[in-house]
Amino acid sequence: MNRFFTDNIQNDQAILGEEDAYHLKNVLRARIGEEFEICDGVAHEYVAELISLDKKSAVLNILSEITVEREPHHRYCICQCIPKGKKTDDVVRHCTELGMSDYFPVISERVNVKNIDEYDKTDRLQRVADEAAKQSKRIKIPTINKPIKFSQLVTTAPQNAIKIIAWEEEHEISLRKALSAVNNDYEVYILVGPEGGLSAEEVALAKENGWISVTLGKRILRTETAPLTLLSAVSYQLEDLE
C-alpha cells in the first residue's frame, strides 16, 4: 500500500498537496475509493480512503489507525563531512531506511566545500529522505539540516548524547566498547570524516568535547559506507533492529 505524509489532518480527513495529488493522479492512476497509508510525520499512521482528487489536492477519509511500532527507540543523528559528487544521496537514502532521525552535512578541513553558502543540496536531500521514508514505511521523515562547521558541531552537540567519531587512527576503542555503558535514553551522534579523513587536531577537539573515537576494524571504509556500517551496528547493539 502506497504511503503519503501530511500534517493536514482534520475531522478524520487527510488533505494532500499538489505534488502528492499529481503523483496519485498521473503516476499511480489512483481511483476514488482506493486505500492508502497516511502518516502525520510525528507519531501516527492510518489507513485512509481516497474520496476526492484534482490537480491541486487530494482528500482521504481516515478509516483506521495502524498500531505497528516502526521507529527506533533512539534518536540517531548522522553527521557526515561532505563527500564529493552525489555520494550523499545514497547515504541519506539508506540511513533513512535504517532509522536515521537527522542528517548534518559537516564542513571539515579536508572537504571541497569551504563556505556554508556554497552548499545548495539541502532541499534536494530532503526530498531524497522523504521518498526513502515512504518506501521504508517510516512514520517520521528525517530532518536534513543546513551545513555546519566541524568545530561548531563537536562543541554544541548535546552533552548527554553518546557521540561517536569514526577514525582510522584509533586502534584501541571498538564500537562495542564505546557503547557498553550507553543508557537507553541516549541520543546517538555518529560522525564520519571525508575522503581525505579527519586531522588529528579535529579529532582532539572532538574528544575534548565528549566524543569517543572508535575503530571500524582492520579495513578502511569509504566515506559513503562508514555511516551505514556504524548506524547498522549501533542499532543492533542498542536493540533497535529487533
Backbone as CSV, one residue per row, in Angstrom:
resi,resn,N_x,N_y,N_z,CA_x,CA_y,CA_z,C_x,C_y,C_z
1,MET,0.848,-1.187,0.000,0.000,0.000,0.000,0.887,1.241,0.000
2,ASN,0.629,2.157,-0.913,1.441,3.370,-1.008,1.198,4.281,0.189
3,ARG,2.264,5.011,0.568,2.259,5.823,1.785,2.488,7.292,1.447
4,PHE,1.768,8.175,2.160,1.937,9.612,1.996,2.035,10.270,3.373
5,PHE,2.756,11.388,3.408,2.915,12.156,4.644,2.153,13.473,4.533
6,THR,1.455,13.824,5.600,0.820,15.136,5.673,0.538,15.486,7.131
7,ASP,0.690,16.757,7.456,0.303,17.208,8.798,-1.066,17.888,8.763
8,ASN,-1.694,17.863,7.591,-3.013,18.476,7.429,-4.091,17.398,7.589
9,ILE,-4.356,17.052,8.836,-5.370,16.046,9.156,-6.387,16.684,10.095
10,GLN,-7.633,16.774,9.619,-8.690,17.416,10.404,-9.986,16.642,10.241
11,ASN,-10.706,16.477,11.352,-12.025,15.837,11.312,-11.998,14.507,10.562
12,ASP,-10.981,13.704,10.874,-10.831,12.371,10.265,-10.645,12.422,8.755
13,GLN,-10.107,13.527,8.265,-9.767,13.628,6.853,-8.331,14.108,6.705
14,ALA,-7.622,13.495,5.762,-6.247,13.887,5.450,-6.237,14.592,4.102
15,ILE,-5.557,15.728,4.051,-5.501,16.509,2.817,-4.061,16.544,2.321
16,LEU,-3.861,16.124,1.081,-2.543,16.116,0.456,-2.425,17.282,-0.509
17,GLY,-1.203,17.785,-0.670,-0.959,18.935,-1.528,-0.795,18.582,-2.994
18,GLU,-0.388,19.583,-3.761,-0.348,19.466,-5.216,0.609,18.379,-5.701
19,GLU,1.789,18.287,-5.098,2.771,17.295,-5.546,2.261,15.869,-5.350
20,ASP,1.688,15.604,-4.188,1.144,14.266,-3.934,-0.087,13.996,-4.789
21,ALA,-0.890,15.025,-5.023,-2.062,14.862,-5.884,-1.633,14.478,-7.299
22,TYR,-0.578,15.115,-7.775,-0.045,14.778,-9.105,0.409,13.320,-9.136
23,HIS,1.107,12.893,-8.085,1.606,11.516,-8.028,0.443,10.520,-8.019
24,LEU,-0.579,10.830,-7.253,-1.751,9.956,-7.213,-2.434,9.869,-8.572
25,LYS,-2.594,11.018,-9.196,-3.375,11.094,-10.429,-2.622,10.567,-11.646
26,ASN,-1.352,10.953,-11.781,-0.632,10.683,-13.023,0.367,9.532,-12.949
27,VAL,0.824,9.194,-11.753,1.781,8.097,-11.612,1.082,6.823,-11.147
28,LEU,0.316,6.932,-10.074,-0.365,5.754,-9.532,-1.710,5.485,-10.198
29,ARG,-2.227,6.474,-10.944,-3.543,6.342,-11.576,-4.596,5.951,-10.539
30,ALA,-4.558,6.633,-9.412,-5.427,6.288,-8.290,-6.896,6.539,-8.627
31,ARG,-7.748,5.731,-8.029,-9.183,5.844,-8.235,-9.880,6.156,-6.912
32,ILE,-10.993,6.845,-7.017,-11.798,7.128,-5.832,-12.182,5.796,-5.173
33,GLY,-12.025,5.760,-3.858,-12.315,4.535,-3.124,-11.087,3.699,-2.834
34,GLU,-9.970,4.018,-3.484,-8.734,3.273,-3.249,-8.144,3.672,-1.892
35,GLU,-7.477,2.706,-1.245,-6.935,2.945,0.091,-5.428,3.173,0.069
36,PHE,-4.974,4.060,0.968,-3.560,4.400,1.081,-3.194,4.534,2.553
37,GLU,-1.892,4.518,2.827,-1.406,4.767,4.177,-1.059,6.246,4.314
38,ILE,-1.491,6.849,5.403,-1.236,8.260,5.675,-0.480,8.383,6.993
39,CYS,0.590,9.177,7.005,1.347,9.440,8.232,1.332,10.929,8.526
40,ASP,1.266,11.256,9.814,1.295,12.672,10.189,2.714,13.176,10.412
41,GLY,3.716,12.287,10.264,5.112,12.686,10.411,5.558,12.855,11.841
42,VAL,4.691,12.535,12.791,5.022,12.697,14.209,4.980,11.355,14.928
43,ALA,3.789,10.756,14.973,3.682,9.504,15.731,2.574,8.585,15.244
44,HIS,1.793,9.015,14.274,0.607,8.247,13.911,0.592,7.908,12.421
45,GLU,0.031,6.731,12.126,-0.178,6.331,10.738,-1.556,5.703,10.614
46,TYR,-2.156,5.878,9.438,-3.544,5.481,9.255,-3.735,4.799,7.903
47,VAL,-4.829,4.042,7.816,-5.356,3.610,6.527,-6.448,4.601,6.162
48,ALA,-6.400,5.113,4.926,-7.362,6.137,4.515,-7.861,5.855,3.102
49,GLU,-9.082,6.291,2.841,-9.734,6.059,1.548,-9.792,7.359,0.755
50,LEU,-9.371,7.303,-0.495,-9.398,8.478,-1.364,-10.839,8.824,-1.723
51,ILE,-11.249,10.061,-1.420,-12.624,10.476,-1.727,-12.678,11.646,-2.705
52,SER,-11.545,12.327,-2.902,-11.535,13.475,-3.811,-10.129,13.672,-4.357
53,LEU,-10.028,13.953,-5.662,-8.714,14.133,-6.286,-8.815,15.092,-7.460
54,ASP,-8.016,16.168,-7.411,-7.901,17.066,-8.550,-6.442,17.484,-8.697
55,LYS,-6.164,18.467,-9.534,-4.782,18.865,-9.801,-4.095,19.487,-8.587
56,LYS,-4.858,20.082,-7.710,-4.288,20.844,-6.601,-4.213,20.075,-5.289
57,SER,-5.095,19.113,-5.095,-5.132,18.446,-3.793,-5.840,17.105,-3.880
58,ALA,-5.679,16.352,-2.797,-6.392,15.084,-2.646,-6.923,15.013,-1.222
59,VAL,-8.105,14.452,-1.070,-8.720,14.308,0.249,-8.996,12.833,0.496
60,LEU,-8.610,12.379,1.694,-8.815,10.978,2.057,-9.518,10.892,3.406
61,ASN,-10.447,9.976,3.524,-11.124,9.714,4.789,-10.312,8.720,5.611
62,ILE,-10.053,9.056,6.877,-9.344,8.144,7.767,-10.269,6.983,8.125
63,LEU,-9.799,5.754,7.880,-10.592,4.568,8.190,-10.179,3.928,9.507
64,SER,-8.873,3.853,9.733,-8.382,3.208,10.954,-6.946,3.627,11.203
65,GLU,-6.495,3.453,12.450,-5.108,3.757,12.794,-4.292,2.475,12.793
66,ILE,-3.074,2.566,12.291,-2.146,1.439,12.285,-1.323,1.513,13.565
67,THR,-1.195,0.406,14.264,-0.552,0.431,15.581,0.823,-0.234,15.599
68,VAL,1.375,-0.556,14.451,2.704,-1.166,14.404,3.760,-0.144,14.812
69,GLU,4.688,-0.533,15.697,5.769,0.362,16.116,6.933,0.235,15.136
70,ARG,7.208,1.298,14.378,8.220,1.224,13.325,9.485,2.026,13.634
71,GLU,9.369,3.042,14.463,10.502,3.932,14.689,11.444,3.374,15.761
72,PRO,12.748,3.619,15.626,13.697,3.169,16.651,13.473,3.901,17.970
73,HIS,13.955,3.313,19.048,13.795,3.921,20.365,14.765,5.084,20.572
74,HIS,15.833,5.100,19.816,16.856,6.130,19.968,16.792,7.124,18.807
75,ARG,17.317,8.295,19.051,17.420,9.312,18.004,18.828,9.241,17.429
76,TYR,18.921,8.864,16.165,20.213,8.695,15.511,20.497,9.883,14.597
77,CYS,21.565,10.585,14.885,21.969,11.747,14.096,23.238,11.399,13.329
78,ILE,23.149,11.406,12.015,24.301,11.111,11.168,24.957,12.424,10.768
79,CYS,26.221,12.566,11.122,26.989,13.775,10.827,28.102,13.370,9.868
80,GLN,28.023,13.842,8.636,28.984,13.398,7.631,29.696,14.583,7.005
81,CYS,31.017,14.537,7.069,31.795,15.555,6.365,31.500,15.415,4.878
82,ILE,31.155,16.510,4.241,30.565,16.496,2.902,31.468,15.775,1.899
83,PRO,30.979,14.675,1.299,31.778,13.941,0.315,31.641,14.546,-1.077
84,LYS,32.414,14.030,-1.998,32.373,14.514,-3.373,31.183,13.911,-4.115
85,GLY,30.736,14.628,-5.157,29.702,14.097,-6.034,28.365,13.899,-5.347
86,LYS,27.670,12.827,-5.765,26.337,12.545,-5.254,26.326,11.402,-4.246
87,LYS,27.462,11.168,-3.605,27.521,10.103,-2.605,26.541,10.352,-1.462
88,THR,26.314,11.625,-1.170,25.422,11.968,-0.063,24.015,11.438,-0.295
89,ASP,23.567,11.423,-1.544,22.220,10.932,-1.843,22.024,9.513,-1.326
90,ASP,22.990,8.647,-1.630,22.877,7.252,-1.203,22.943,7.128,0.313
91,VAL,23.798,7.937,0.938,23.908,7.893,2.400,22.580,8.285,3.040
92,VAL,21.987,9.374,2.580,20.711,9.827,3.132,19.626,8.783,2.896
93,ARG,19.588,8.242,1.692,18.558,7.252,1.348,18.655,6.016,2.251
94,HIS,19.847,5.454,2.348,19.995,4.202,3.093,19.936,4.418,4.605
95,CYS,20.450,5.543,5.079,20.365,5.821,6.517,18.924,6.091,6.942
96,THR,18.129,6.665,6.048,16.703,6.825,6.329,16.049,5.464,6.509
97,GLU,16.380,4.528,5.638,15.840,3.174,5.754,16.237,2.529,7.079
98,LEU,17.431,2.863,7.571,17.962,2.240,8.781,17.523,2.930,10.073
99,GLY,16.790,4.048,9.958,16.250,4.678,11.161,16.848,6.011,11.548
100,MET,17.620,6.635,10.664,18.202,7.943,10.958,17.122,8.967,11.288
101,SER,17.413,9.828,12.269,16.498,10.907,12.641,16.895,12.246,12.021
102,ASP,18.205,12.513,12.000,18.720,13.787,11.489,19.985,13.535,10.680
103,TYR,20.189,14.404,9.686,21.423,14.346,8.899,22.067,15.725,8.906
104,PHE,23.347,15.762,9.265,24.103,17.013,9.307,25.251,16.959,8.301
105,PRO,25.213,17.759,7.226,26.395,17.895,6.370,27.433,18.733,7.119
106,VAL,28.656,18.233,7.193,29.682,18.877,8.022,30.820,19.394,7.149
107,ILE,31.254,20.612,7.416,32.387,21.207,6.706,33.625,21.078,7.586
108,SER,34.516,20.183,7.197,35.768,19.973,7.930,36.938,20.480,7.089
109,GLU,38.145,20.303,7.587,39.332,20.841,6.917,39.510,20.299,5.500
110,ARG,39.164,19.027,5.295,39.520,18.365,4.043,38.331,18.113,3.119
111,VAL,37.317,18.952,3.207,36.219,18.857,2.247,36.357,19.972,1.224
112,ASN,35.747,19.765,0.053,35.857,20.761,-1.010,35.039,22.010,-0.716
113,VAL,33.928,21.844,-0.010,33.071,22.987,0.323,33.675,23.735,1.504
114,LYS,33.972,24.987,1.321,34.571,25.785,2.392,33.616,26.828,2.958
115,ASN,32.565,27.102,2.211,31.626,28.143,2.624,30.230,27.544,2.720
116,ILE,29.582,27.730,3.843,28.244,27.183,4.037,27.291,27.652,2.949
117,ASP,27.451,28.892,2.497,26.546,29.443,1.490,26.710,28.774,0.126
118,GLU,27.825,28.067,-0.098,28.045,27.387,-1.372,27.214,26.111,-1.490
119,TYR,26.789,25.575,-0.373,26.135,24.264,-0.358,24.641,24.436,-0.591
120,ASP,24.139,23.901,-1.697,22.744,24.125,-2.054,21.966,22.818,-2.213
121,LYS,22.384,21.779,-1.519,21.777,20.462,-1.702,20.737,20.115,-0.643
122,THR,20.506,20.993,0.308,19.642,20.651,1.434,18.235,20.278,0.991
123,ASP,17.622,21.074,0.123,16.251,20.799,-0.315,16.172,19.487,-1.090
124,ARG,17.149,19.257,-1.958,17.143,18.016,-2.743,17.316,16.801,-1.842
125,LEU,18.217,16.897,-0.869,18.429,15.781,0.051,17.197,15.531,0.914
126,GLN,16.464,16.600,1.233,15.227,16.406,1.992,14.224,15.611,1.172
127,ARG,14.178,15.858,-0.133,13.278,15.083,-0.991,13.708,13.620,-1.046
128,VAL,15.020,13.385,-1.066,15.527,12.008,-1.037,15.076,11.312,0.244
129,ALA,15.198,12.010,1.368,14.775,11.445,2.654,13.268,11.193,2.674
130,ASP,12.501,12.116,2.109,11.046,11.952,2.057,10.673,10.667,1.325
131,GLU,11.270,10.467,0.147,10.947,9.290,-0.658,11.395,8.006,0.029
132,ALA,12.559,8.045,0.656,13.055,6.857,1.357,12.178,6.521,2.556
133,ALA,11.669,7.540,3.233,10.779,7.310,4.376,9.479,6.648,3.930
134,LYS,8.959,7.076,2.789,7.749,6.448,2.254,8.014,4.986,1.915
135,GLN,9.100,4.743,1.205,9.425,3.392,0.738,9.653,2.429,1.890
136,SER,10.288,2.913,2.957,10.664,2.036,4.067,9.627,2.022,5.191
137,LYS,8.473,2.621,4.939,7.361,2.614,5.893,7.703,3.331,7.202
138,ARG,8.503,4.377,7.118,8.783,5.182,8.309,7.541,5.991,8.691
139,ILE,7.449,6.315,9.971,6.403,7.223,10.439,6.908,8.662,10.419
140,LYS,8.186,8.824,10.731,8.798,10.148,10.774,9.785,10.306,9.625
141,ILE,9.800,11.485,9.045,10.761,11.803,7.990,11.991,12.430,8.633
142,PRO,13.184,11.921,8.335,14.392,12.535,8.894,14.522,14.000,8.475
143,THR,15.154,14.772,9.322,15.405,16.179,9.035,16.789,16.331,8.422
144,ILE,16.857,16.966,7.260,18.140,17.292,6.634,18.497,18.710,7.057
145,ASN,19.528,18.840,7.839,19.915,20.141,8.382,20.824,20.911,7.429
146,LYS,20.908,22.189,7.642,21.843,23.023,6.901,23.269,22.624,7.270
147,PRO,24.236,22.881,6.389,25.630,22.532,6.699,26.104,23.211,7.977
148,ILE,26.992,22.541,8.668,27.539,23.058,9.916,29.045,22.833,9.921
149,LYS,29.787,23.775,10.453,31.238,23.619,10.524,31.598,22.587,11.593
150,PHE,32.679,21.862,11.333,33.109,20.783,12.222,33.232,21.263,13.664
151,SER,33.905,22.377,13.854,34.138,22.879,15.215,32.834,23.203,15.924
152,GLN,31.875,23.739,15.181,30.586,24.067,15.789,29.824,22.805,16.176
153,LEU,29.858,21.807,15.304,29.151,20.563,15.598,29.678,19.893,16.856
154,VAL,30.993,19.703,16.917,31.544,18.913,18.028,31.469,19.655,19.362
155,THR,31.355,20.972,19.314,31.286,21.733,20.572,29.859,22.008,21.028
156,THR,28.879,21.785,20.162,27.489,22.100,20.528,26.579,20.882,20.591
157,ALA,27.045,19.715,20.193,26.217,18.504,20.305,25.863,18.280,21.776
158,PRO,24.680,17.767,22.064,24.226,17.622,23.458,25.220,16.859,24.333
159,GLN,25.419,17.357,25.525,26.366,16.723,26.440,25.931,15.325,26.850
160,ASN,24.635,15.094,26.937,24.157,13.794,27.408,23.937,12.789,26.282
161,ALA,24.392,13.120,25.071,24.294,12.182,23.950,25.531,11.292,23.917
162,ILE,25.382,10.112,23.318,26.550,9.302,23.017,27.061,9.791,21.667
163,LYS,28.318,10.181,21.609,28.866,10.836,20.411,30.060,10.029,19.910
164,ILE,29.884,9.424,18.745,30.876,8.505,18.197,31.500,9.114,16.954
165,ILE,32.815,9.048,16.878,33.522,9.549,15.708,34.405,8.433,15.152
166,ALA,34.177,8.098,13.890,34.976,7.051,13.254,36.317,7.641,12.826
167,TRP,37.398,6.973,13.222,38.739,7.494,12.920,39.680,6.337,12.641
168,GLU,40.329,6.407,11.497,41.202,5.297,11.086,42.452,5.159,11.938
169,GLU,42.789,6.197,12.709,43.974,6.132,13.566,43.660,5.617,14.974
170,GLU,42.398,5.334,15.221,42.023,4.759,16.516,42.224,3.239,16.467
171,HIS,42.967,2.706,17.407,43.271,1.272,17.394,42.872,0.569,18.687
172,GLU,42.354,1.312,19.658,42.089,0.724,20.970,40.598,0.552,21.267
173,ILE,39.806,1.547,20.926,38.399,1.540,21.336,37.519,1.032,20.193
174,SER,36.875,-0.092,20.419,35.944,-0.639,19.438,34.569,-0.010,19.633
175,LEU,33.717,-0.174,18.648,32.357,0.347,18.754,31.621,-0.315,19.919
176,ARG,31.803,-1.603,20.092,31.136,-2.301,21.193,31.564,-1.734,22.543
177,LYS,32.845,-1.471,22.680,33.344,-0.914,23.942,32.769,0.477,24.180
178,ALA,32.691,1.271,23.124,32.167,2.634,23.264,30.702,2.631,23.691
179,LEU,29.968,1.595,23.287,28.539,1.538,23.578,28.214,0.748,24.838
180,SER,29.217,0.221,25.500,28.984,-0.702,26.613,28.233,-0.070,27.780
181,ALA,28.391,1.224,27.960,27.749,1.881,29.106,26.650,2.850,28.686
182,VAL,26.112,2.655,27.477,25.121,3.595,26.966,23.778,3.397,27.656
183,ASN,23.205,4.483,28.102,21.862,4.477,28.670,20.842,4.429,27.530
184,ASN,19.752,3.718,27.725,18.768,3.555,26.664,18.078,4.854,26.265
185,ASP,18.223,5.895,27.074,17.584,7.167,26.747,18.476,8.077,25.896
186,TYR,19.667,7.631,25.601,20.630,8.496,24.931,20.255,8.764,23.476
187,GLU,20.546,9.994,23.037,20.633,10.272,21.609,21.986,9.757,21.138
188,VAL,22.069,9.405,19.875,23.328,8.894,19.337,23.759,9.762,18.159
189,TYR,24.949,10.342,18.271,25.538,11.122,17.182,26.672,10.309,16.576
190,ILE,26.641,10.158,15.261,27.661,9.401,14.540,28.333,10.341,13.551
191,LEU,29.636,10.518,13.694,30.388,11.461,12.863,31.393,10.711,12.001
192,VAL,31.338,10.973,10.697,32.218,10.314,9.730,32.972,11.375,8.942
193,GLY,34.253,11.162,8.746,35.092,12.121,8.037,34.941,12.051,6.527
194,PRO,35.620,12.939,5.801,35.562,12.976,4.340,36.537,11.975,3.721
195,GLU,36.649,12.015,2.385,37.555,11.089,1.695,38.989,11.199,2.203
196,GLY,39.424,12.399,2.525,40.795,12.596,2.992,40.989,12.362,4.474
197,GLY,39.913,11.996,5.165,39.996,11.721,6.592,39.950,12.984,7.437
198,LEU,39.928,12.787,8.738,39.948,13.889,9.695,41.366,14.118,10.181
199,SER,41.685,15.355,10.488,43.013,15.650,11.019,43.071,15.281,12.498
200,ALA,44.277,15.083,12.996,44.455,14.765,14.418,43.937,15.897,15.289
201,GLU,44.081,17.133,14.810,43.608,18.288,15.571,42.077,18.281,15.675
202,GLU,41.417,17.910,14.598,39.955,17.850,14.631,39.478,16.775,15.612
203,VAL,40.110,15.617,15.560,39.716,14.533,16.464,39.984,14.925,17.915
204,ALA,41.094,15.605,18.148,41.416,16.052,19.511,40.349,17.012,20.032
205,LEU,39.902,17.936,19.175,38.852,18.871,19.572,37.565,18.121,19.905
206,ALA,37.242,17.134,19.092,36.035,16.349,19.351,36.128,15.627,20.693
207,LYS,37.270,15.012,20.949,37.443,14.282,22.211,37.339,15.208,23.419
208,GLU,37.853,16.413,23.270,37.759,17.385,24.366,36.311,17.709,24.710
209,ASN,35.425,17.474,23.751,34.010,17.795,23.941,33.136,16.545,24.068
210,GLY,33.750,15.449,24.498,32.967,14.269,24.847,32.723,13.259,23.758
211,TRP,33.346,13.441,22.586,33.206,12.460,21.517,34.163,11.297,21.763
212,ILE,33.745,10.106,21.364,34.566,8.909,21.514,35.002,8.447,20.132
213,SER,36.305,8.406,19.893,36.789,7.904,18.605,36.809,6.383,18.648
214,VAL,36.336,5.752,17.569,36.266,4.295,17.520,36.919,3.779,16.245
215,THR,37.400,2.558,16.317,37.907,1.872,15.142,36.781,1.066,14.508
216,LEU,36.795,0.987,13.197,35.816,0.170,12.481,36.437,-1.133,11.993
217,GLY,37.548,-1.507,12.609,38.183,-2.765,12.242,39.457,-2.559,11.446
218,LYS,39.900,-3.622,10.824,41.199,-3.619,10.157,41.148,-3.046,8.744
219,ARG,39.958,-2.814,8.236,39.831,-2.293,6.880,39.359,-0.841,6.905
220,ILE,39.749,-0.094,5.898,39.330,1.304,5.780,38.060,1.361,4.936
221,LEU,37.010,1.935,5.475,35.742,2.032,4.757,35.630,3.370,4.040
222,ARG,34.934,3.353,2.921,34.667,4.591,2.200,33.759,5.500,3.033
223,THR,33.829,6.783,2.727,33.022,7.740,3.491,31.533,7.498,3.315
224,GLU,31.117,6.906,2.190,29.705,6.610,1.993,29.302,5.264,2.591
225,THR,30.278,4.431,2.930,29.992,3.126,3.538,29.985,3.202,5.058
226,ALA,30.863,4.009,5.613,31.025,4.075,7.071,29.741,4.446,7.819
227,PRO,28.954,5.442,7.361,27.739,5.773,8.121,26.758,4.608,8.184
228,LEU,26.639,3.864,7.090,25.715,2.731,7.056,26.177,1.629,7.996
229,THR,27.487,1.378,7.983,28.048,0.355,8.865,27.841,0.726,10.325
230,LEU,28.156,1.959,10.655,28.016,2.410,12.038,26.564,2.403,12.498
231,LEU,25.675,2.934,11.680,24.273,3.000,12.073,23.688,1.603,12.248
232,SER,24.028,0.688,11.349,23.542,-0.690,11.471,24.063,-1.345,12.741
233,ALA,25.358,-1.179,12.995,25.972,-1.810,14.166,25.435,-1.225,15.468
234,VAL,25.300,0.094,15.507,24.788,0.742,16.716,23.334,0.335,16.960
235,SER,22.528,0.303,15.903,21.127,-0.096,16.044,21.016,-1.511,16.586
236,TYR,21.867,-2.388,16.084,21.851,-3.771,16.562,22.267,-3.841,18.029
237,GLN,23.331,-3.125,18.356,23.841,-3.142,19.728,22.814,-2.595,20.719
238,LEU,22.066,-1.580,20.286,21.081,-0.952,21.169,19.684,-1.555,21.012
239,GLU,19.614,-2.655,20.272,18.390,-3.447,20.140,17.299,-2.737,19.362
240,ASP,17.669,-1.822,18.470,16.667,-1.171,17.633,16.396,-1.948,16.350
241,LEU,17.108,-3.059,16.130,16.848,-3.889,14.954,16.072,-5.150,15.315
242,GLU,15.579,-5.215,16.532,14.799,-6.394,16.934,13.425,-6.386,16.272
